[in-house]
Amino acid sequence: MKVLVVEDDEEIADFLVRGLREEGFAVDWHATGPDGWQAMSQGSCDLVVLDWWLPGIDGLTLLKRFRQSGHETPVLFLTARDAVSDKVRGLDAGADDYLCKPFDYEELLARLRVLARRRAAAAADWFITHADVRVDLRTHQVERAGRLLDLTAKQQALLVFFLRRPDEVLSRTRIYESVWDERYDGVSNTLEFHVMELRRKLEAHGPRLIHTVRGRGYAFGERPVAGDLG
């Protein structure tokens, strides 16, 4: 987990950076609003610890901008502003948690662990994987063996359908009517063409995963099934 700390108090920041690194986190620190925004907007961190009062751009503005830009990274507000109205403003702006200074380090760490668990649980729903194939449902990136594949939208939809049903024999009718959302007439070769193209792109980086099953349809997996034609 990579934690971004945006805090202008050097003593607090140094304490956080050293402590979190000892706990096994990778930590990046910025002391101003503009520098913090540049780091936050890159989307490369897993958690953000954000101060309210910052030089250049205040933390509340940063948080609103961060959420408006579509970023879902958990943010913990760490600030001396302890009024209930401030807490409400911070949480309404998109903070996932709010901790007031002075703070207890063990409590901060516990809260970050909770956010990290939520982040990990959410991330599990973002990806579909099987064998060495992975699809990121947020970014629509498709990888095989760590290499990006250039798929059309329909090829990706077909791949996701297969990935959700590994080692299951799927009829042409079921595949076509699920992926194309229209009745299968049994004559069109649209499905076969897309399977052929998807196979070609997948097999550029590894062995065959989409198998033709005689008289039954297709199966996706590392091992052939009964009736497999390859």
N, C-alpha and C positions, 0 to 999 in steps of 0.2 A: 504494500500500500504506500502510495506517495502522498504526503501531506504538504499542502501549501500554507505557509503562515504569512499573513499580511498584518504586520504589527510594527508601529513606529517606535515603540519603547525598546531600545536595544537590550536592556537588562532582561526584560520579560521575554523578548524574542530569543536571546541566547539561551535562557533557561529552557524554553520550549524546544528549541532545536536540539540541544544536547539531550534532554530527557526523552524526546520522541525517538531520536536515533538510537539511544540505548535500548528502547523497546522494540527495535527492529523496523521502524518506519524509515522510509526515505523522505527527507525533508528539504523543502526549498523555502527561502525566506525573502520577503520584500518589505521595504519600510515606507513606501509611498503609495498613494492611490493609483497614479498612472502606471507605476511598475507592477503593482499588484494586478491591475486590470490586464496588462499585457500577458502576465503569467496565467491568469484565470481564463482569459479568452482562448488560450491555446488548447484548453480542454485536456491537458495531459496529467492532471492530478486526480486523486481518488477522493480526497477530503480537503476542505478549506477551513482554516481557523482564521477568522476575520475580525479585526478591530473596527470600531465605529469611527473614532476620530483619527483621520489619516491626512497627511499633507497632500494637497492637490485635488484629490477626489475622496469624499468621505465613504465609509464602508457601506452605509445604507444605499447610496447611489450605485456603488459597485455591485451590490447584491441585486438590486432591481435590474440593472443593465445585464447582469449575468443571466438572470432568469428570463428576461425578455429575449435574449439571444438563443434560448432553447437549451441551455446547459442544465443538467439535472444532478450534477455533483453535489453531495451533501455539504452544507455549510454550517459551521458552528460559530455563532457570534460570541466573541470574548471581549467584553467591554465594561467600562466603569459605569455606564448608564444603567441604573438599576430600577428606575421607575417602571411601574406596571405598564404605563402608556408606551414607554420605549420598547419594552419587551414585546408588546402587541404589535408595534410598528415593525420591529425586526422580523418577527415570525410571519406577519402578513406579507412582508416583502419577499419572503422565500427562504428564510433561515430554517434549518431543520432542528436546531437546538440553540439555546441562549444561556450563556453562563456569565455571571457578573464578577468583576474584579473587586477586591482581591479574591482569588479562587484557590481551591484545594487541588493540587496536581493530580492526586489519585482520582478525584471526581472527574476532572477533565479527561483523564485517560480512559475512565470507564465510559464516559459519554462518547468518546471517539471510537471506542470498540463497538458500541451499539451501532453507531453510524456506519462503521466498516462492515459489520455483519449485514446491515440492510443493503449496503452497496453491493456486497457479494451476492446476496440473495437476488437482487434485482438483475445483476449482470447475468445470472444463470438463465434468466428468461430472454435475454437479448440474443443469445447464440443458439444455433442448432448445429450439432456436430455428429458425425459418424465416421469411423475410420480416421482418415487424415483430411476430411472435408469439413469446412466450417463456414456457416453463413451468419453474418451479423445483420439481424433484422432491423436495426436502427439505421445503419449506414448503407445497407444493401451490398456490402463487400462480401465476395465469395473467395475462399482460399482453398487450395489443395496443396498439401505438403508445404504450407507456408508461402505459396505463390498465388498471387491474385489472378483470378479468372475473369475474363471479360464476357459476361453473359447478358443476353437480352432479358427484358423483364419476364417474358414468358418462359425462357429457359430457367431463370431463377425460380419462378413459381413452380415449375415442374420439379426442379431439384429439391425444393423445400418439401413438396408433397412426398417425394421418395424418402427424404431424410427423416420425416416424421413416422415412416412405416418401414424401418429396416427389416430385411429378410422376410418380408411379407409378399406373397404373390399377388399382384394387382392386375386386374383385368383392364384391357384397353378402354372399355366402356367406362369403368369407374375412374380411371385416370383422366380421360378426356372430359367427362362431365363435371369433374371436380375442378380441374385446372382451367378449362375453357368456359365452364359454366353454361354449357349448352348441350343438347342431346347429341349423342354419337350416332352417326348414320351407318357406321360400319364400312363405309366406302372411302372417305377422305383419308389421305396419307399424311395429314398435318401432324398427328401425334408421332408417327414414325420418323418424319423429317426432324422434329424437334429432339426426339430421343437420340437420333444419329448425331446431330450437332452437339448436343450436351455430352454425349459419350466422347466425341472427338476432343472437346476441350478438357474434359476430366482426364482422359487417357494420355494427354500430352504430359502429365506429371505423375502418372502412376498406373497401376494395373486396372483392369476393367471392374467397375462397380455396378453398372446397370446390365442385368442379364435378361435375355429373352427366354421365356419359358414356353415350350411348345404347347400351342393350343390354349394357353391360359393368360398370357400377358407378359408382364415384366416383374423383376424382383431387384431390389437394391441392396447390396451387401458385399462383403469381401469373399464369401464362399458361395459357390453355385448351389442351386436347389434342384430337386428332382425334376427332370424334364428340361434342364437348362441347355440352351443352344449356344451360349456364349454371349 
